[in-house]
Amino acid sequence: MLFCYHYYYYYCCFNPFNNKTCFHIHSAYYLVILYSFTNLCGD
């Protein structure tokens, strides 16, 4: 799942017409990492 976010993030950022979308994907990518990390630490 994280690989898919990572791939989509880079694919989006290499497209100069999708800067705003890239920002949202970038934010979502880090939110997913933080959420996964807190779940691992919580268990």
Stockholm file with secondary structure:
# STOCKHOLM 1.0

chainA/1-43         MLFCYHYYYYYCCFNPFNNKTCFHIHSAYYLVILYSFTNLCGD
#=GR chainA/1-43 SS CHHHHHHHHHHHHTCGGGHHHHHHHHHHHHHHHHHHHHHHHHC
#=GC SS_cons        CHHHHHHHHHHHHTCGGGHHHHHHHHHHHHHHHHHHHHHHHHC
//
